[in-house]
């Protein structure tokens, strides 16, 4: 009967209850919408970075990372290659030579990292080949060694396809070296910072500069979830090398991910606080409006525990009604935009500078639906405690006297 | 049997102490149909609230069948009210979201009585107050007189030792008031149910067997007809 009374009580002022229910539902929806967009954004940035230039795992000589010397190549490269070839969870790997150079054209100069790559293997670890204007992934050239520049760098150097650029650097023997390349294609990833700093050439054209060795090996796995486990295996096999997962290679992505989770937690707390104040306000009003009735219930013999339970149940019902509404709206909207994407092309240049595409695909882990449901119910119960205590403090004779 | 020994009640109103009741001594026997009368502010409702355990006296003892209700802890007092005292209020005070039947049944549910027992008594009581055809109506679908009759049925539902009725006819029209009084009087006569009224209503006074007159917080007259 108390459950029945509590449920019916919330409909006594249906306008107010509906307003509260709508507010809670929209609060849940708003929260989940922001969480899903932020998660989608973060995942997109992460995936773009992994697919375009980081890959899942990278191997370096530890000195190369510390000093960037061309002589610090990866030892046991062939052994590593054999190990990777035998491992079924590896979907691809590629070796790179990396040289910091000055690139020069008739139109300008810029500092750039020259990446000597193996185009066939590189396709298995990065997707630069899909971001080319002409589709010439260093495969079609005649006399001069080919180079691929980014749109940003090409614009800066005023270099076009089929024009020449020269790269100057100091070789391992301490001699100034210049190589002239012919621009065979232009690429553009979603990260303008990366584009500005990187150019690609064939690894064979840089081999002399690195004493036949390589500076970097990039590995992709069939499933991202194996990354940390496989990294540990690699470290145990090749303990002298610097082996990092994408989180270590690009710590800013990991920090951004952690920061986003922190922001989402703060955001959830704000939503729950708003919800709590909404419920406290509603239930306090309900208690104050029903002083006389609560006084009567105490008079006729309904004990305080039951009065307390009734008030808590009322706010729990409000949460139980609004929770599924908010969650359903969120589910429908998030599911729709997961496929359709949110078009933010009006801010594409700003987004690109931080490695994000202009269409964001929201993503919401199913755990969030559960977490939000539990939090909403808990918040509703906790928020009703203060109004319920207020109800318990009522003096039946006073409430009846004032009311009468 | 209700024993009231030397009770006083003083309220603090700001810096002023208001003596609502002074040295009241009273015994009310089972089956009495008693009216407590007096002008407004004389202390009738305060006395009724003290007898019902809704308020505690500043001095004195109230015993109901050997139980000193002035010394009972709050939860025990609520439980005592549930099992021993029935209340009828001036403004009916039914639970607005429940039907007449559910309102009457409510106290028996709090007493954890069996469903069959509850149903049987609810129907019997609603018949006794002439509302057997209104059992599914909610308070806002009934007249004031009908609501007050439901309130009487509710007060009787827990099989209390006595019923306290605070100005039960004050909000009723003349015929509803007469009708309600007849019902209460019959219950008193047939079932020996003790009724204690606080009232100004001459119709109640006319039916009462015992009239206690209070003025300025003191009993100035107490007689049986």
Boltz contact constraints between the chains, C-beta under 6 A:
constraints:
  - contact:
      token1: [A, 1]
      token2: [B, 109]
      max_distance: 6.0
  - contact:
      token1: [A, 8]
      token2: [B, 97]
      max_distance: 6.0
  - contact:
      token1: [A, 9]
      token2: [B, 97]
      max_distance: 6.0
  - contact:
      token1: [A, 296]
      token2: [B, 93]
      max_distance: 6.0
  - contact:
      token1: [A, 299]
      token2: [B, 54]
      max_distance: 6.0
  - contact:
      token1: [A, 299]
      token2: [B, 87]
      max_distance: 6.0
  - contact:
      token1: [A, 300]
      token2: [B, 87]
      max_distance: 6.0
  - contact:
      token1: [A, 301]
      token2: [B, 78]
      max_distance: 6.0
  - contact:
      token1: [A, 301]
      token2: [B, 81]
      max_distance: 6.0
  - contact:
      token1: [A, 301]
      token2: [B, 82]
      max_distance: 6.0
  - contact:
      token1: [A, 301]
      token2: [B, 110]
      max_distance: 6.0
  - contact:
      token1: [A, 302]
      token2: [B, 110]
      max_distance: 6.0
  - contact:
      token1: [A, 303]
      token2: [B, 75]
      max_distance: 6.0
  - contact:
      token1: [A, 303]
      token2: [B, 78]
      max_distance: 6.0
  - contact:
      token1: [A, 396]
      token2: [B, 54]
      max_distance: 6.0
  - contact:
      token1: [A, 397]
      token2: [B, 49]
      max_distance: 6.0
  - contact:
      token1: [A, 397]
      token2: [B, 54]
      max_distance: 6.0
  - contact:
      token1: [A, 397]
      token2: [B, 55]
      max_distance: 6.0
  - contact:
      token1: [A, 404]
      token2: [B, 90]
      max_distance: 6.0
  - contact:
      token1: [A, 404]
      token2: [B, 91]
      max_distance: 6.0
